[in-house]
């Protein structure tokens, strides 16, 4: 599975997975794509703005979803 982030505006941002699965450069515009081969939950943040956080849920081919928890 892959996911693409699009950076727009004038402020710099990035996306960094807490487990190290992906990390983008810090940019003000453009896109970043991460390919995730394993089903699971991927928490990420913008290290420039740590309050900007997200969570990706990657399911396997059977559609099984990973267990969720609140950090």
N, CA, C and O atoms as a Tripos MOL2 file, in Angstrom:
@<TRIPOS>MOLECULE
protein
  284   283    71     0     0
PROTEIN
NO_CHARGES

@<TRIPOS>ATOM
      1 N           0.8490   -1.1770    0.0000 N.3       1 UNK1
      2 CA          0.0000    0.0000    0.0000 C.3       1 UNK1
      3 C           0.8920    1.2360    0.0000 C.2       1 UNK1
      4 O           2.0020    1.2210    0.5320 O.2       1 UNK1
      5 N           0.3960    2.2790   -0.5930 N.am      2 UNK2
      6 CA          1.1450    3.5370   -0.5530 C.3       2 UNK2
      7 C           0.1960    4.6730   -0.2240 C.2       2 UNK2
      8 O          -1.0070    4.6040   -0.4770 O.2       2 UNK2
      9 N           0.7700    5.7120    0.3430 N.am      3 UNK3
     10 CA          0.0100    6.9130    0.6910 C.3       3 UNK3
     11 C           0.8460    8.1120    0.2610 C.2       3 UNK3
     12 O           2.0740    8.0990    0.3480 O.2       3 UNK3
     13 N           0.1490    9.1540   -0.2070 N.am      4 UNK4
     14 CA          0.8430   10.3550   -0.6690 C.3       4 UNK4
     15 C           0.3630   11.5610    0.1200 C.2       4 UNK4
     16 O          -0.8390   11.7850    0.2630 O.2       4 UNK4
     17 N           1.3020   12.3240    0.6240 N.am      5 UNK5
     18 CA          1.0110   13.5970    1.2720 C.3       5 UNK5
     19 C           1.3080   14.7030    0.2800 C.2       5 UNK5
     20 O           2.2790   14.6270   -0.4740 O.2       5 UNK5
     21 N           0.4780   15.7270    0.2790 N.am      6 UNK6
     22 CA          0.7090   16.8870   -0.5730 C.3       6 UNK6
     23 C           0.9350   18.0860    0.3330 C.2       6 UNK6
     24 O           0.1000   18.3960    1.1830 O.2       6 UNK6
     25 N           2.0600   18.7560    0.1500 N.am      7 UNK7
     26 CA          2.4100   19.9230    0.9440 C.3       7 UNK7
     27 C           2.0520   21.1790    0.1530 C.2       7 UNK7
     28 O           2.5140   21.3600   -0.9730 O.2       7 UNK7
     29 N           1.2280   22.0450    0.7460 N.am      8 UNK8
     30 CA          0.8250   23.2960    0.0960 C.3       8 UNK8
     31 C           0.9710   24.4410    1.0910 C.2       8 UNK8
     32 O           0.9650   24.2260    2.3030 O.2       8 UNK8
     33 N           1.0990   25.6300    0.5830 N.am      9 UNK9
     34 CA          1.2090   26.7940    1.4490 C.3       9 UNK9
     35 C           2.6340   27.2820    1.5310 C.2       9 UNK9
     36 O           3.4870   26.8910    0.7340 O.2       9 UNK9
     37 N           2.8830   28.1350    2.4950 N.am     10 UNK10
     38 CA          4.2130   28.7350    2.6040 C.3      10 UNK10
     39 C           5.0090   28.2180    3.7960 C.2      10 UNK10
     40 O           6.2000   28.5090    3.9040 O.2      10 UNK10
     41 N           4.3800   27.4560    4.6960 N.am     11 UNK11
     42 CA          5.0780   26.9500    5.8730 C.3      11 UNK11
     43 C           5.7300   25.5980    5.5830 C.2      11 UNK11
     44 O           5.1520   24.7840    4.8620 O.2      11 UNK11
     45 N           6.9100   25.3450    6.1230 N.am     12 UNK12
     46 CA          7.5500   24.0480    5.9230 C.3      12 UNK12
     47 C           6.9010   22.9700    6.8020 C.2      12 UNK12
     48 O           6.4960   23.2350    7.9330 O.2      12 UNK12
     49 N           6.8130   21.7620    6.2620 N.am     13 UNK13
     50 CA          6.2670   20.6030    6.9820 C.3      13 UNK13
     51 C           7.0390   19.3620    6.5770 C.2      13 UNK13
     52 O           7.7930   19.3720    5.6030 O.2      13 UNK13
     53 N           6.8420   18.2870    7.3400 N.am     14 UNK14
     54 CA          7.3400   16.9690    6.9720 C.3      14 UNK14
     55 C           6.4280   15.9270    7.5950 C.2      14 UNK14
     56 O           5.5360   16.2640    8.3730 O.2      14 UNK14
     57 N           6.6440   14.6780    7.2610 N.am     15 UNK15
     58 CA          5.9570   13.5680    7.9150 C.3      15 UNK15
     59 C           7.0140   12.5540    8.3190 C.2      15 UNK15
     60 O           7.8470   12.1450    7.5100 O.2      15 UNK15
     61 N           6.9670   12.1520    9.5920 N.am     16 UNK16
     62 CA          7.9310   11.2090   10.1330 C.3      16 UNK16
     63 C           7.1880   10.1650   10.9520 C.2      16 UNK16
     64 O           6.4960   10.4990   11.9140 O.2      16 UNK16
     65 N           7.3320    8.8980   10.5710 N.am     17 UNK17
     66 CA          6.7050    7.8130   11.3240 C.3      17 UNK17
     67 C           7.4240    7.6310   12.6450 C.2      17 UNK17
     68 O           8.6530    7.6830   12.6990 O.2      17 UNK17
     69 N           6.6710    7.4200   13.7050 N.am     18 UNK18
     70 CA          7.2700    7.2300   15.0220 C.3      18 UNK18
     71 C           8.1430    5.9860   15.0760 C.2      18 UNK18
     72 O           9.1110    5.9410   15.8350 O.2      18 UNK18
     73 N           7.8050    4.9550   14.2600 N.am     19 UNK19
     74 CA          8.5880    3.7160   14.2710 C.3      19 UNK19
     75 C           9.6980    3.7030   13.2220 C.2      19 UNK19
     76 O          10.3810    2.6930   13.0530 O.2      19 UNK19
     77 N           9.8810    4.8340   12.5110 N.am     20 UNK20
     78 CA         10.9350    4.9250   11.5130 C.3      20 UNK20
     79 C          10.5880    4.3310   10.1550 C.2      20 UNK20
     80 O          11.4630    4.2210    9.2970 O.2      20 UNK20
     81 N           9.3350    3.9450    9.9380 N.am     21 UNK21
     82 CA          8.9260    3.3150    8.6820 C.3      21 UNK21
     83 C           9.0460    4.2580    7.4860 C.2      21 UNK21
     84 O           9.2630    3.8010    6.3640 O.2      21 UNK21
     85 N           8.9100    5.5570    7.7050 N.am     22 UNK22
     86 CA          9.0570    6.5410    6.6370 C.3      22 UNK22
     87 C           9.4120    7.8910    7.2290 C.2      22 UNK22
     88 O           9.1310    8.1720    8.3940 O.2      22 UNK22
     89 N          10.0370    8.7210    6.4050 N.am     23 UNK23
     90 CA         10.3960   10.0840    6.8190 C.3      23 UNK23
     91 C          10.5920   10.9260    5.5650 C.2      23 UNK23
     92 O          11.3710   10.5680    4.6820 O.2      23 UNK23
     93 N           9.8880   12.0340    5.4940 N.am     24 UNK24
     94 CA         10.0330   12.9280    4.3470 C.3      24 UNK24
     95 C          11.0380   14.0230    4.6620 C.2      24 UNK24
     96 O          11.4080   14.2350    5.8170 O.2      24 UNK24
     97 N          11.4700   14.7090    3.6250 N.am     25 UNK25
     98 CA         12.2380   15.9340    3.8070 C.3      25 UNK25
     99 C          11.2870   17.0150    4.3220 C.2      25 UNK25
    100 O          10.0700   16.8680    4.2110 O.2      25 UNK25
    101 N          11.8190   18.0800    4.8720 N.am     26 UNK26
    102 CA         11.0200   19.2310    5.2790 C.3      26 UNK26
    103 C          10.9060   20.1580    4.0780 C.2      26 UNK26
    104 O          11.9050   20.6580    3.5610 O.2      26 UNK26
    105 N           9.6480   20.3820    3.6370 N.am     27 UNK27
    106 CA          9.3900   21.1710    2.4290 C.3      27 UNK27
    107 C           8.1670   22.0530    2.6280 C.2      27 UNK27
    108 O           7.3680   21.8290    3.5370 O.2      27 UNK27
    109 N           8.0300   23.0560    1.7710 N.am     28 UNK28
    110 CA          6.8420   23.9220    1.7950 C.3      28 UNK28
    111 C           5.8510   23.5490    0.7070 C.2      28 UNK28
    112 O           4.6780   23.9130    0.7870 O.2      28 UNK28
    113 N           6.3090   22.8270   -0.3090 N.am     29 UNK29
    114 CA          5.4040   22.4050   -1.3810 C.3      29 UNK29
    115 C           5.9280   21.1180   -1.9890 C.2      29 UNK29
    116 O           7.0940   20.7580   -1.8270 O.2      29 UNK29
    117 N           5.0360   20.4350   -2.6940 N.am     30 UNK30
    118 CA          5.4110   19.1770   -3.3260 C.3      30 UNK30
    119 C           4.6720   18.0130   -2.6970 C.2      30 UNK30
    120 O           3.7020   18.2040   -1.9640 O.2      30 UNK30
    121 N           5.1330   16.8090   -2.9840 N.am     31 UNK31
    122 CA          4.4930   15.6040   -2.4600 C.3      31 UNK31
    123 C           5.5370   14.6670   -1.8680 C.2      31 UNK31
    124 O           6.7300   14.7690   -2.1550 O.2      31 UNK31
    125 N           5.0580   13.7590   -1.0420 N.am     32 UNK32
    126 CA          5.8860   12.6910   -0.4810 C.3      32 UNK32
    127 C           5.0390   11.4320   -0.4910 C.2      32 UNK32
    128 O           3.8880   11.4580   -0.0530 O.2      32 UNK32
    129 N           5.5910   10.3280   -0.9850 N.am     33 UNK33
    130 CA          4.8810    9.0530   -1.0210 C.3      33 UNK33
    131 C           5.6260    8.0310   -0.1830 C.2      33 UNK33
    132 O           6.8450    7.8980   -0.2930 O.2      33 UNK33
    133 N           4.8980    7.3140    0.6490 N.am     34 UNK34
    134 CA          5.4620    6.2310    1.4520 C.3      34 UNK34
    135 C           4.8030    4.9330    1.0250 C.2      34 UNK34
    136 O           3.5810    4.8740    0.8860 O.2      34 UNK34
    137 N           5.5910    3.9030    0.8180 N.am     35 UNK35
    138 CA          5.0850    2.5620    0.5150 C.3      35 UNK35
    139 C           5.1980    1.7210    1.7740 C.2      35 UNK35
    140 O           6.2660    1.6300    2.3800 O.2      35 UNK35
    141 N           4.0930    1.1110    2.1600 N.am     36 UNK36
    142 CA          4.0360    0.3330    3.3920 C.3      36 UNK36
    143 C           3.6410   -1.0960    3.0470 C.2      36 UNK36
    144 O           2.5100   -1.3490    2.6340 O.2      36 UNK36
    145 N           4.5810   -2.0410    3.2190 N.am     37 UNK37
    146 CA          4.3660   -3.4250    2.8160 C.3      37 UNK37
    147 C           3.6230   -4.2390    3.8730 C.2      37 UNK37
    148 O           2.9700   -5.2280    3.5390 O.2      37 UNK37
    149 N           3.7100   -3.8420    5.1260 N.am     38 UNK38
    150 CA          3.1220   -4.6330    6.2020 C.3      38 UNK38
    151 C           1.8510   -3.9810    6.7460 C.2      38 UNK38
    152 O           1.7860   -2.7650    6.9300 O.2      38 UNK38
    153 N           0.8420   -4.8190    6.9990 N.am     39 UNK39
    154 CA         -0.3690   -4.3330    7.6610 C.3      39 UNK39
    155 C           0.0110   -3.8590    9.0560 C.2      39 UNK39
    156 O           0.8940   -4.4280    9.6990 O.2      39 UNK39
    157 N          -0.6570   -2.8240    9.5110 N.am     40 UNK40
    158 CA         -0.3780   -2.3170   10.8470 C.3      40 UNK40
    159 C          -0.8460   -0.8950   11.0170 C.2      40 UNK40
    160 O          -1.4810   -0.3240   10.1300 O.2      40 UNK40
    161 N          -0.5320   -0.3340   12.1510 N.am     41 UNK41
    162 CA         -0.8710    1.0400   12.4920 C.3      41 UNK41
    163 C           0.4120    1.8490   12.4940 C.2      41 UNK41
    164 O           1.3960    1.4670   13.1280 O.2      41 UNK41
    165 N           0.4000    2.9640   11.7840 N.am     42 UNK42
    166 CA          1.5820    3.8140   11.6670 C.3      42 UNK42
    167 C           1.2400    5.2100   12.1780 C.2      42 UNK42
    168 O           0.4920    5.9450   11.5330 O.2      42 UNK42
    169 N           1.7820    5.5710   13.3230 N.am     43 UNK43
    170 CA          1.6040    6.9150   13.8710 C.3      43 UNK43
    171 C           2.7040    7.8010   13.3040 C.2      43 UNK43
    172 O           3.8540    7.3800   13.1850 O.2      43 UNK43
    173 N           2.3400    9.0320   12.9560 N.am     44 UNK44
    174 CA          3.3250    9.9510   12.3870 C.3      44 UNK44
    175 C           3.0530   11.3670   12.8570 C.2      44 UNK44
    176 O           1.9730   11.6790   13.3580 O.2      44 UNK44
    177 N           4.0630   12.2260   12.6830 N.am     45 UNK45
    178 CA          3.9240   13.6330   13.0420 C.3      45 UNK45
    179 C           4.7760   14.4870   12.1260 C.2      45 UNK45
    180 O           5.6600   13.9980   11.4220 O.2      45 UNK45
    181 N           4.4860   15.7700   12.1560 N.am     46 UNK46
    182 CA          5.3420   16.7800   11.5360 C.3      46 UNK46
    183 C           6.3220   17.1910   12.6270 C.2      46 UNK46
    184 O           5.9120   17.7530   13.6430 O.2      46 UNK46
    185 N           7.6110   16.9180   12.4320 N.am     47 UNK47
    186 CA          8.5700   17.2480   13.4860 C.3      47 UNK47
    187 C           8.7880   18.7500   13.6300 C.2      47 UNK47
    188 O           9.2930   19.2120   14.6530 O.2      47 UNK47
    189 N           8.4040   19.5140   12.6000 N.am     48 UNK48
    190 CA          8.4690   20.9680   12.6820 C.3      48 UNK48
    191 C           7.3370   21.4870   13.5690 C.2      48 UNK48
    192 O           7.5080   22.4640   14.2980 O.2      48 UNK48
    193 N           6.1860   20.8280   13.5000 N.am     49 UNK49
    194 CA          4.9910   21.1980   14.2690 C.3      49 UNK49
    195 C           4.4780   19.9400   14.9830 C.2      49 UNK49
    196 O           3.5420   19.3140   14.4840 O.2      49 UNK49
    197 N           5.0460   19.5470   16.1200 N.am     50 UNK50
    198 CA          4.7170   18.2770   16.7710 C.3      50 UNK50
    199 C           3.2410   18.0840   17.1340 C.2      50 UNK50
    200 O           2.8160   16.9570   17.3880 O.2      50 UNK50
    201 N           2.4650   19.1510   17.1630 N.am     51 UNK51
    202 CA          1.0390   18.9800   17.4370 C.3      51 UNK51
    203 C           0.2860   18.4700   16.2050 C.2      51 UNK51
    204 O          -0.8740   18.0720   16.3090 O.2      51 UNK51
    205 N           0.9380   18.4810   15.0490 N.am     52 UNK52
    206 CA          0.3350   17.9560   13.8170 C.3      52 UNK52
    207 C           0.6820   16.4720   13.7350 C.2      52 UNK52
    208 O           1.7990   16.0950   13.3820 O.2      52 UNK52
    209 N          -0.3010   15.6410   14.0700 N.am     53 UNK53
    210 CA         -0.0940   14.2030   14.1630 C.3      53 UNK53
    211 C          -1.1510   13.4740   13.3420 C.2      53 UNK53
    212 O          -2.2230   14.0100   13.0620 O.2      53 UNK53
    213 N          -0.8280   12.2560   12.9670 N.am     54 UNK54
    214 CA         -1.7800   11.4400   12.2260 C.3      54 UNK54
    215 C          -1.5350    9.9690   12.4770 C.2      54 UNK54
    216 O          -0.5390    9.5850   13.0900 O.2      54 UNK54
    217 N          -2.4570    9.1500   11.9960 N.am     55 UNK55
    218 CA         -2.3520    7.6960   12.1500 C.3      55 UNK55
    219 C          -2.8750    7.0460   10.8830 C.2      55 UNK55
    220 O          -3.9760    7.3450   10.4210 O.2      55 UNK55
    221 N          -2.0710    6.1530   10.3300 N.am     56 UNK56
    222 CA         -2.4630    5.3750    9.1590 C.3      56 UNK56
    223 C          -2.7940    3.9570    9.6000 C.2      56 UNK56
    224 O          -2.1140    3.3830   10.4510 O.2      56 UNK56
    225 N          -3.8470    3.3990    9.0100 N.am     57 UNK57
    226 CA         -4.1980    2.0090    9.2360 C.3      57 UNK57
    227 C          -4.0420    1.2880    7.9070 C.2      57 UNK57
    228 O          -4.7520    1.5850    6.9460 O.2      57 UNK57
    229 N          -3.1200    0.3480    7.8520 N.am     58 UNK58
    230 CA         -2.8940   -0.4420    6.6430 C.3      58 UNK58
    231 C          -3.4560   -1.8290    6.9020 C.2      58 UNK58
    232 O          -3.0850   -2.4890    7.8740 O.2      58 UNK58
    233 N          -4.3570   -2.2690    6.0230 N.am     59 UNK59
    234 CA         -4.9860   -3.5850    6.1800 C.3      59 UNK59
    235 C          -4.3390   -4.5800    5.2340 C.2      59 UNK59
    236 O          -3.7370   -4.1990    4.2310 O.2      59 UNK59
    237 N          -4.4690   -5.8670    5.5630 N.am     60 UNK60
    238 CA         -3.9210   -6.8880    4.6810 C.3      60 UNK60
    239 C          -4.9090   -7.1910    3.5580 C.2      60 UNK60
    240 O          -6.0050   -6.6330    3.5310 O.2      60 UNK60
    241 N          -4.5360   -8.0550    2.6460 N.am     61 UNK61
    242 CA         -5.3630   -8.3630    1.4860 C.3      61 UNK61
    243 C          -6.7260   -8.9370    1.8380 C.2      61 UNK61
    244 O          -7.6550   -8.8450    1.0360 O.2      61 UNK61
    245 N          -6.8640   -9.5240    3.0170 N.am     62 UNK62
    246 CA         -8.1520  -10.0820    3.4500 C.3      62 UNK62
    247 C          -9.0580   -9.0230    4.0310 C.2      62 UNK62
    248 O         -10.2110   -9.2990    4.3630 O.2      62 UNK62
    249 N          -8.5380   -7.7940    4.1570 N.am     63 UNK63
    250 CA         -9.3340   -6.7070    4.7070 C.3      63 UNK63
    251 C          -9.3140   -6.6480    6.2130 C.2      63 UNK63
    252 O         -10.0490   -5.8670    6.8170 O.2      63 UNK63
    253 N          -8.4630   -7.4850    6.8410 N.am     64 UNK64
    254 CA         -8.3590   -7.4500    8.3000 C.3      64 UNK64
    255 C          -7.7070   -6.1500    8.7410 C.2      64 UNK64
    256 O          -6.7020   -5.7260    8.1700 O.2      64 UNK64
    257 N          -8.2700   -5.5290    9.7430 N.am     65 UNK65
    258 CA         -7.7170   -4.2720   10.2370 C.3      65 UNK65
    259 C          -6.8670   -4.5420   11.4600 C.2      65 UNK65
    260 O          -7.1500   -5.4710   12.2160 O.2      65 UNK65
    261 N          -5.8380   -3.7500   11.6660 N.am     66 UNK66
    262 CA         -5.0060   -3.9350   12.8560 C.3      66 UNK66
    263 C          -5.7400   -3.4970   14.1130 C.2      66 UNK66
    264 O          -6.6710   -2.6950   14.0580 O.2      66 UNK66
    265 N          -5.3110   -4.0310   15.2370 N.am     67 UNK67
    266 CA         -5.8610   -3.5900   16.5150 C.3      67 UNK67
    267 C          -5.4940   -2.1290   16.7100 C.2      67 UNK67
    268 O          -4.4080   -1.6980   16.3230 O.2      67 UNK67
    269 N          -6.3960   -1.3700   17.3070 N.am     68 UNK68
    270 CA         -6.1260    0.0500   17.5230 C.3      68 UNK68
    271 C          -5.9490    0.3300   19.0050 C.2      68 UNK68
    272 O          -6.5120   -0.3530   19.8610 O.2      68 UNK68
    273 N          -5.1630    1.3400   19.2810 N.am     69 UNK69
    274 CA         -4.9910    1.8030   20.6470 C.3      69 UNK69
    275 C          -4.7480    3.2900   20.6060 C.2      69 UNK69
    276 O          -4.3460    3.8290   19.5750 O.2      69 UNK69
    277 N          -4.9840    3.9450   21.6960 N.am     70 UNK70
    278 CA         -4.7600    5.3790   21.7880 C.3      70 UNK70
    279 C          -3.4540    5.6140   22.5280 C.2      70 UNK70
    280 O          -3.3040    5.2030   23.6780 O.2      70 UNK70
    281 N          -2.4900    6.2880   21.8560 N.am     71 UNK71
    282 CA         -1.1980    6.5330   22.5140 C.3      71 UNK71
    283 C          -1.3250    7.5090   23.6530 C.2      71 UNK71
    284 O          -0.3320    7.8230   24.3100 O.2      71 UNK71
@<TRIPOS>BOND
     1     1     2 1
     2     2     3 1
     3     3     4 2
     4     3     5 am
     5     5     6 1
     6     6     7 1
     7     7     8 2
     8     7     9 am
     9     9    10 1
    10    10    11 1
    11    11    12 2
    12    11    13 am
    13    13    14 1
    14    14    15 1
    15    15    16 2
    16    15    17 am
    17    17    18 1
    18    18    19 1
    19    19    20 2
    20    19    21 am
    21    21    22 1
    22    22    23 1
    23    23    24 2
    24    23    25 am
    25    25    26 1
    26    26    27 1
    27    27    28 2
    28    27    29 am
    29    29    30 1
    30    30    31 1
    31    31    32 2
    32    31    33 am
    33    33    34 1
    34    34    35 1
    35    35    36 2
    36    35    37 am
    37    37    38 1
    38    38    39 1
    39    39    40 2
    40    39    41 am
    41    41    42 1
    42    42    43 1
    43    43    44 2
    44    43    45 am
    45    45    46 1
    46    46    47 1
    47    47    48 2
    48    47    49 am
    49    49    50 1
    50    50    51 1
    51    51    52 2
    52    51    53 am
    53    53    54 1
    54    54    55 1
    55    55    56 2
    56    55    57 am
    57    57    58 1
    58    58    59 1
    59    59    60 2
    60    59    61 am
    61    61    62 1
    62    62    63 1
    63    63    64 2
    64    63    65 am
    65    65    66 1
    66    66    67 1
    67    67    68 2
    68    67    69 am
    69    69    70 1
    70    70    71 1
    71    71    72 2
    72    71    73 am
    73    73    74 1
    74    74    75 1
    75    75    76 2
    76    75    77 am
    77    77    78 1
    78    78    79 1
    79    79    80 2
    80    79    81 am
    81    81    82 1
    82    82    83 1
    83    83    84 2
    84    83    85 am
    85    85    86 1
    86    86    87 1
    87    87    88 2
    88    87    89 am
    89    89    90 1
    90    90    91 1
    91    91    92 2
    92    91    93 am
    93    93    94 1
    94    94    95 1
    95    95    96 2
    96    95    97 am
    97    97    98 1
    98    98    99 1
    99    99   100 2
   100    99   101 am
   101   101   102 1
   102   102   103 1
   103   103   104 2
   104   103   105 am
   105   105   106 1
   106   106   107 1
   107   107   108 2
   108   107   109 am
   109   109   110 1
   110   110   111 1
   111   111   112 2
   112   111   113 am
   113   113   114 1
   114   114   115 1
   115   115   116 2
   116   115   117 am
   117   117   118 1
   118   118   119 1
   119   119   120 2
   120   119   121 am
   121   121   122 1
   122   122   123 1
   123   123   124 2
   124   123   125 am
   125   125   126 1
   126   126   127 1
   127   127   128 2
   128   127   129 am
   129   129   130 1
   130   130   131 1
   131   131   132 2
   132   131   133 am
   133   133   134 1
   134   134   135 1
   135   135   136 2
   136   135   137 am
   137   137   138 1
   138   138   139 1
   139   139   140 2
   140   139   141 am
   141   141   142 1
   142   142   143 1
   143   143   144 2
   144   143   145 am
   145   145   146 1
   146   146   147 1
   147   147   148 2
   148   147   149 am
   149   149   150 1
   150   150   151 1
   151   151   152 2
   152   151   153 am
   153   153   154 1
   154   154   155 1
   155   155   156 2
   156   155   157 am
   157   157   158 1
   158   158   159 1
   159   159   160 2
   160   159   161 am
   161   161   162 1
   162   162   163 1
   163   163   164 2
   164   163   165 am
   165   165   166 1
   166   166   167 1
   167   167   168 2
   168   167   169 am
   169   169   170 1
   170   170   171 1
   171   171   172 2
   172   171   173 am
   173   173   174 1
   174   174   175 1
   175   175   176 2
   176   175   177 am
   177   177   178 1
   178   178   179 1
   179   179   180 2
   180   179   181 am
   181   181   182 1
   182   182   183 1
   183   183   184 2
   184   183   185 am
   185   185   186 1
   186   186   187 1
   187   187   188 2
   188   187   189 am
   189   189   190 1
   190   190   191 1
   191   191   192 2
   192   191   193 am
   193   193   194 1
   194   194   195 1
   195   195   196 2
   196   195   197 am
   197   197   198 1
   198   198   199 1
   199   199   200 2
   200   199   201 am
   201   201   202 1
   202   202   203 1
   203   203   204 2
   204   203   205 am
   205   205   206 1
   206   206   207 1
   207   207   208 2
   208   207   209 am
   209   209   210 1
   210   210   211 1
   211   211   212 2
   212   211   213 am
   213   213   214 1
   214   214   215 1
   215   215   216 2
   216   215   217 am
   217   217   218 1
   218   218   219 1
   219   219   220 2
   220   219   221 am
   221   221   222 1
   222   222   223 1
   223   223   224 2
   224   223   225 am
   225   225   226 1
   226   226   227 1
   227   227   228 2
   228   227   229 am
   229   229   230 1
   230   230   231 1
   231   231   232 2
   232   231   233 am
   233   233   234 1
   234   234   235 1
   235   235   236 2
   236   235   237 am
   237   237   238 1
   238   238   239 1
   239   239   240 2
   240   239   241 am
   241   241   242 1
   242   242   243 1
   243   243   244 2
   244   243   245 am
   245   245   246 1
   246   246   247 1
   247   247   248 2
   248   247   249 am
   249   249   250 1
   250   250   251 1
   251   251   252 2
   252   251   253 am
   253   253   254 1
   254   254   255 1
   255   255   256 2
   256   255   257 am
   257   257   258 1
   258   258   259 1
   259   259   260 2
   260   259   261 am
   261   261   262 1
   262   262   263 1
   263   263   264 2
   264   263   265 am
   265   265   266 1
   266   266   267 1
   267   267   268 2
   268   267   269 am
   269   269   270 1
   270   270   271 1
   271   271   272 2
   272   271   273 am
   273   273   274 1
   274   274   275 1
   275   275   276 2
   276   275   277 am
   277   277   278 1
   278   278   279 1
   279   279   280 2
   280   279   281 am
   281   281   282 1
   282   282   283 1
   283   283   284 2
@<TRIPOS>SUBSTRUCTURE
     1 UNK1         2 RESIDUE 1 A UNK
     2 UNK2         6 RESIDUE 1 A UNK
     3 UNK3        10 RESIDUE 1 A UNK
     4 UNK4        14 RESIDUE 1 A UNK
     5 UNK5        18 RESIDUE 1 A UNK
     6 UNK6        22 RESIDUE 1 A UNK
     7 UNK7        26 RESIDUE 1 A UNK
     8 UNK8        30 RESIDUE 1 A UNK
     9 UNK9        34 RESIDUE 1 A UNK
    10 UNK10       38 RESIDUE 1 A UNK
    11 UNK11       42 RESIDUE 1 A UNK
    12 UNK12       46 RESIDUE 1 A UNK
    13 UNK13       50 RESIDUE 1 A UNK
    14 UNK14       54 RESIDUE 1 A UNK
    15 UNK15       58 RESIDUE 1 A UNK
    16 UNK16       62 RESIDUE 1 A UNK
    17 UNK17       66 RESIDUE 1 A UNK
    18 UNK18       70 RESIDUE 1 A UNK
    19 UNK19       74 RESIDUE 1 A UNK
    20 UNK20       78 RESIDUE 1 A UNK
    21 UNK21       82 RESIDUE 1 A UNK
    22 UNK22       86 RESIDUE 1 A UNK
    23 UNK23       90 RESIDUE 1 A UNK
    24 UNK24       94 RESIDUE 1 A UNK
    25 UNK25       98 RESIDUE 1 A UNK
    26 UNK26      102 RESIDUE 1 A UNK
    27 UNK27      106 RESIDUE 1 A UNK
    28 UNK28      110 RESIDUE 1 A UNK
    29 UNK29      114 RESIDUE 1 A UNK
    30 UNK30      118 RESIDUE 1 A UNK
    31 UNK31      122 RESIDUE 1 A UNK
    32 UNK32      126 RESIDUE 1 A UNK
    33 UNK33      130 RESIDUE 1 A UNK
    34 UNK34      134 RESIDUE 1 A UNK
    35 UNK35      138 RESIDUE 1 A UNK
    36 UNK36      142 RESIDUE 1 A UNK
    37 UNK37      146 RESIDUE 1 A UNK
    38 UNK38      150 RESIDUE 1 A UNK
    39 UNK39      154 RESIDUE 1 A UNK
    40 UNK40      158 RESIDUE 1 A UNK
    41 UNK41      162 RESIDUE 1 A UNK
    42 UNK42      166 RESIDUE 1 A UNK
    43 UNK43      170 RESIDUE 1 A UNK
    44 UNK44      174 RESIDUE 1 A UNK
    45 UNK45      178 RESIDUE 1 A UNK
    46 UNK46      182 RESIDUE 1 A UNK
    47 UNK47      186 RESIDUE 1 A UNK
    48 UNK48      190 RESIDUE 1 A UNK
    49 UNK49      194 RESIDUE 1 A UNK
    50 UNK50      198 RESIDUE 1 A UNK
    51 UNK51      202 RESIDUE 1 A UNK
    52 UNK52      206 RESIDUE 1 A UNK
    53 UNK53      210 RESIDUE 1 A UNK
    54 UNK54      214 RESIDUE 1 A UNK
    55 UNK55      218 RESIDUE 1 A UNK
    56 UNK56      222 RESIDUE 1 A UNK
    57 UNK57      226 RESIDUE 1 A UNK
    58 UNK58      230 RESIDUE 1 A UNK
    59 UNK59      234 RESIDUE 1 A UNK
    60 UNK60      238 RESIDUE 1 A UNK
    61 UNK61      242 RESIDUE 1 A UNK
    62 UNK62      246 RESIDUE 1 A UNK
    63 UNK63      250 RESIDUE 1 A UNK
    64 UNK64      254 RESIDUE 1 A UNK
    65 UNK65      258 RESIDUE 1 A UNK
    66 UNK66      262 RESIDUE 1 A UNK
    67 UNK67      266 RESIDUE 1 A UNK
    68 UNK68      270 RESIDUE 1 A UNK
    69 UNK69      274 RESIDUE 1 A UNK
    70 UNK70      278 RESIDUE 1 A UNK
    71 UNK71      282 RESIDUE 1 A UNK
